[in-house]
Every structure is written in structure tokens, then in C-alpha cells.
């Protein structure tokens, strides 16, 4: 039963010799309920060796490269500063094509610099902070806010990094006018340039404000005072040259 959840993270391995005996069944059952299942490794500070052990079991479980892989950084035997070995671990996974990685740790560890987010090779973080109204770490990607939600811990996935559903920004392809004629500015303002190359070197001190109408020739709109963009998001064609 989902109970409103969108996915699960399963503990797979720990150190270089422990495999969770429940992992196989949890992963299989997870796929019966959810579209994706992520797995995590409980880290003891040996970056390369632990990454190799973890990834070997990831592959044996049949998990493909779209799988979210987490490193759980909280063991009491870890050195105060853990970031360098965490990076060794992450780099190994990324270099083998598993790029959906995220680092788990308590808010206190992130805030104290024990896990230095600014130095992580992948900045995605999953913060554990219980009994509070927010994770306490700026721009956390996920927040484990309780360890007792229907008997298990539960997290908010703010941007899809934890579930593997991170939103990809699709940029709209620019469209340009190709007709000489009368144009009206429809954005707040458009800059005027001395040459067709619309760059800083050719930018003039004048601009046209929204509602301005100008006659121009395309591909850049050539006006009496210089060139402006023919981007349809900035200007609209009022009337073609010679037209009504």
C-alpha cells in the first residue's frame, strides 16, 4: 500500500561486507507498487572499496543507470570531515554511468561542515531532521522529517532528486519574424544595437519601450536608429511592408 507515498529507498549494503537480507524482496515488492525504487549504502569511510561493493550489488539486483543511489553518511566511526571520501564514493558511481546520486546526512552534519555541500561533486542532498518544521539546511533536495510514518521513516522529495523524477527544464526554441514591416514592442523594452550582431559591444544607449512601433527589415529588425531582435517574444508584426 502506498499511503500517499510516491516511491521508496531500500537499504542495500553497508561497508564492504554487509548485504541487507531484506533488500531483494523489498526491491521486488517496491516495483510492484512504484514506478521506481532507489537504494542506499550505509557508509563507513572507505570511498572506493565501498563504492565498488555497493555498485556490484546494484547491478546484481538488476537496477539500471536511472536508479537513484544514495550514500548514507552518519556512522559514528566516520572522521569529523567526511567530504573527501564521500566524493570518492560518488565519483565512482558517476564514472560508471550511475548519475542519479544523492548524499544523506543529518542537518547538524551539513551545518557543521562535516559534510561540506559546497565541495560535493554532486550537490543533491537528503537531510534528516526530526521534530522541526523545516530541514534547516538551505535548498535541501529532500527532507526526512520523521522516522515513524506507518512504522517507517518518511521524506519529502522537493524536486524529484530522491525519486528520480527531477524536472528537466525544457527551453522554448526562439522564433523570429522574417517579414519587413511595421512592428510593435510587446515586452517591457528591447535594446537597440549598432550592428546586426546583438552583443554587448554593439549595444547602444537607446531602447524601445513596450508599445513602441517601428518599421524594420529582417533578419534582425533594422530601424532608423539601429538593430533590434526579431524574436517573436519581444515584438509582433503589425503590418508587412507594402501591406495593409
N, C-alpha and C positions, 0 to 999 in steps of 0.2 A: 504494500500500500504506500502511496506517495505522501499522504498527509500534507499536500501542498508543496512538497519539495520538487526541485527540477533535476536533481542529479545526486550522485554520491561519490565520496572519495574513500577508497579502501586502503587500509594499511597492507602493504605488500611485503616489505623487507625491513630489516634493521641491521646495522653494522655490516659485517661481511659473512655472516653465517646463519642469520635467522630469516626464515620464511614463515609468514603467518599461516598457520594451518587452515584458517578460515578463508583465506584470500580467494582461492579458486572458486568456491561456492558463492562467496559474496559478489565476485565479479560476474559470474554467470547469472545469478539471480538479479543483479543490478541491471544487466542488459535486457532482462525480461520486462523491466518496468520503465527504464530510462533509455534515451537515445545514446547517451554517452556515459562512460564510467571512468573516473580518474583514479590514480593510485599514488600512494606516497611512501617515502622511505624515511625511517627514523635514523637520524644522522648522529654519528659518534666522532666525526672529525677527520676521517681518512678519505679525503676527497676522491682520488682516482679509484682506489680499491673498492670503495663503497658504491661509486657510480657504476663501475663495471658489474658488480654483483647485482645491483638493482636492475640495470638495463637488461642483463641476461634473463632475469625473471620476467621483466616486462614483455620481452619477446616470447618467452616460453608460454606466457598466458595468452599470446595471440593478439596483443594490444598494438594497434598501428601507430603511425607517427602523428596522428591527430590527437592522440591521448594526452590529457593534462597530467603531467608528472610533477609532484610536489616533494620538496625536501623539508622535513620536519626538524627544525633547529631549536632544541630545548633541553637536550640531555645534560645532566649535571656534570658529566666528565668532560664536557667541551671547554676549551680555553676561553678566557674572557672575550677575546676578539676572535670571532669565528669567520669573518667575511672572506678571507683569502681562500680557505678550504671549501667554503660554500661555493665560491666561484669556480674552483677546480671541478667540483661535482657538476655544476650547471654547464660549464663549458663542454664537459664530456658528453652530456646528454644532447646538447645543441649540435655538437660536431657530428653526432650520429643521426641527425635529422629529426630529433625529438625537440621541437622548438616551443611547444606549449608548456613552459615550466613556470613554477611559482614557488616562492620561499615562504614557509610558515614559521611564525615565532610569536612570542608574547609581545604585547605593546611595550612592556618595560624593556625588553631586549632591543627593540628597534630604537626606542627613545634614548637609551643609554649608549647606543653605538656598538653594542655587542654584535649586532647585525647592522652593518652600515649600508643602508639602502642606496645611497648615492654612489657607492662603489660596486654594487652588484652588477654583474654582466647582463642580467635581466631584471628590470626594476619591479616586476609584478610581485606583490606581497599579500600574504594572507595572515591577518593579525588576530591573535586570540586575546580577548579582553571581556571578562565576565562581570555582570552586575553593574554595568555602566550604560549610558545612553548612546555612546558612540565609540568607535575603536580607539580613539586617542592618538592615532597616527595619521597625519595628513595624507589624503589621496590614496588610502589603502584600497586595493582592488577587491578584497574580500575580508569579511569580519566574522570570526567565530565568536558568537555572542553568548552561547550557553553550552554547557556540557550535559544538559539534561532536557532534551526535547524528545518526548516519547521514548526515553531511555537511551538516546544517543546525543552526541553533540550536533549543533546546527550552525550554519553560517549564512550570512547574506553575501551574495555574489553581485557586487555593484556594477561591474562592466562586462561580465561574461568570461573573465580570465580563469575563474575557478571551474566553470562548467565547460569551457572550450567553446563558448558561444559569443566570444568577443565580437562586437560590432565592427565591421570594416567600413571605413569611410569611403564612399564612392563619390568621386569628384565629377560634377557635371561637365561634359565637354563643351567648351565655349563655341558659340555660333555667331557668325559675323554677317553683316549686310554686304551685298555685292552690287547694289544699285546706286548710281549717282542721284542725288535729290535733296529734298528738304528733310532734316532730321530734328527730333526733339529729344532733349536730355531727360531720361526717366529715373536716373539715380541721383543722389544728393548733389554730386558735381563730377565733372570729368576734367582731367588735366589736359593742357594743350602742350604740344611738343613742336620743336622747330624742324624736325626731320621725321620721316616715316618710322624710324626706329624709336619706339616709345620707351626710352630708358632715361635714367637719371641725368645723363649728360646732355640730353636734348630737351629736357623739361623746361618749360617757360614759366614765368611768374603769373600768368593769367590762367583762368579756368572758366568753364561754362557751368552755371548752376542748373539745378533741376527746373525744367520748364523752358529753358532756352531753346530757341530754334535756329538752326544753321543750315546753309546749303553746303554740300560737300561731295567730293569724289572719293570713291572706294578703290583700293582695299583698306587702307587707312582712310578715314574721312578727312580730306584736305579742305580746310576752311580758309577764309581770307586771312586769318591770323596764325595759322599753323595746323598741325595734325592732331586728331583725336582718335580714340579707339572706335572701331565699327562693331564692337561687341554688342549683341542684342540685349544683354542685361543692362547696358548703360544707356543706349539710345534706341529710339524707334523711328522707322521711316514714315514720314508724314505724306510725302508726295515725291514720286520719281521725277527726275529732270524731264521737262517736256510734257509731263502728265498733268492730270487734274487732281 
